[in-house]
Amino acid sequence: MAVPDLADSPPVRRLADWDDQQLRSLAATHDTPLYVIDLDRVQANYQRFSAAFPDAHVMYAAKAHTGQSVLSALLDVGADIECAAWGELERSIQAGADPNTLQYTAVNPPAHDLDYAVDLAEDAPGLTITIGATDTLDRLAERGYDGRIAIRINPGIGTGHHEKVATGNDAKFGIPYEQVPDVAERVRAEFDLVGLHSHAGSGVLTDDLEDHCEAIERVGEMARRVGDLEFVDIGGGFGVPYHEDEPPLDLAKTSEMVRDAVGDIDAQLKLEPGRYIVADAGLILTTVNTIKETPTATVVGVDASLATLIRPAMFGSYHPMRNVTAPDREPEPVTVGGPVCTSADVFATDRPIARPERNDILAIGNAGSYGYELASQFHSQPRPAEVALEDGDDRVVRRRETLDDVTRVEQ
Ligand SMILES: *Cc1c(COP(=O)(O)O)cnc(C)c1O
C-alpha cells in the first residue's frame, strides 16, 4: 500500500466533511445499518499524532477498533499495537504484527489470557506484559514466565469525559502509587522490568490537559525514583470533539505539556491512543423508518440502535448526526431512536437535523472508535456490515451477519 505523508492532515474531520453522495451510494449498495471506516483517515490520524511526538513511540490501542482492516492499515504505517485481551493479541498477529512488538495490558486477567500470553512469549521474548496487581506476578511466575514486565501505576488522579472511563483513580487499575518502588524491586528480582505504565482516563481534550498532566507528572516522578527503565508509557485517552462546535485537541500543546509533565527521564516515552486514531475515521449510516409527531417531540425512528452504537446509552455520549439524503432541508428539532425496547435507545433528543423523512439516510459521526467493538446482537439482530474506504475504493471488510450467525452457537 502506498503510504502518503499525511502528517499535515486536518486535526478533525467533521461529519459535514464526508461526501454525502458517496455515503448515499454506500447505503444503497450495502443496506443499513452500515459501519463505514476510512482507512486513509486512520493512517493520517496516526501519522499526525506521531509527528506531534517526534521522539516518542506511538502504539495503537487495539480495543477502540480491532478490525483487521484497521490493524493492518496501522501496521503499514509503522504502528505497534497495545492489546488488553488475548483475542486482541491473536487478531493483531493475524493482521501481521510481530508478536515481539506487542504489549499486553493485563487487567484482572482471566487464566486463559495469561496462558496465551506466556505461551506467546516463549517464541516472542519481545512481548511485554503490563501488570496492575502483584497477584498477576504470582500467576505469571506459576506459569514459568520471567520475561518483560511493565508496571501499571495508579497515579491517584483520573481524567476524561466520563467517570466510567476515568481509570487513573480507580482502585481496579494499577499498583497503588506508594507500593510501586517495592513492586519494582520484586519485578527486577524475578522478571525483566522494562517500563512503567499508566492510563488515567479517556476523552481528554485541551481543557482537560492540565488534570491529565498531573497524573503524568506523577508517572515521571516515579520513573525517576525507580530508575533504569527502557520506557515510560503514559497510555492513551486523547479525545476527539464529538460536538460540532468543539475544537479539536491541540496536538502541539499536548505534546509540549506531556513532555513538561513527564520531565527528564532516561527512557523512551510511549503513548497508546485508541479513540484519537479511529473515532473520526468512522461513521454509521442508518435509515429513517418511522416519523411520529407527538405533543412533546417529533420522534424519528431509525434502523440503528444501541446494539449498533452503545455509547449514547452507556455514557450519555453526544454523536453528531446528519441527514445525508437532504442536508439542505430546514433543520428541525427531533428525537432520534432505534428499534430496541428501552428508553436508553436514543441517539439524540431535541436535536436540530435537516427535517428527516421516511427512507432518508442519516449518518452518525465519530463512530469509528468503540462502535463495532461494543456492538451486540440484542433483539436477535444480526450485526451490520462494515465497509472500508481506501485510496478512493470501497470494500466490505465485515459482511453483514445473518440470523444463522446469531443462532450458530446454540445446541
Ligand atoms: C482503552 C485503553 C487505551 C486507549 O484509550 P483511548 O481513550 O481509546 O485512547 C490505552 N491504553 C489502555 C491500557 C487502555 O485500556
The ligand as an ORCA input file, in Angstrom:
! r2SCAN-3c Opt
* xyz 0 1
  C      -8.533      1.801     26.473
  C      -7.070      1.940     26.664
  C      -6.311      2.763     25.827
  C      -6.930      3.623     24.752
  O      -7.781      4.570     25.270
  P      -8.391      5.704     24.288
  O      -9.213      6.537     25.164
  O      -9.185      4.971     23.263
  O      -7.234      6.409     23.689
  C      -4.960      2.808     26.006
  N      -4.361      2.073     26.975
  C      -5.049      1.256     27.802
  C      -4.343      0.466     28.808
  C      -6.425      1.161     27.670
  O      -7.116      0.363     28.480
*
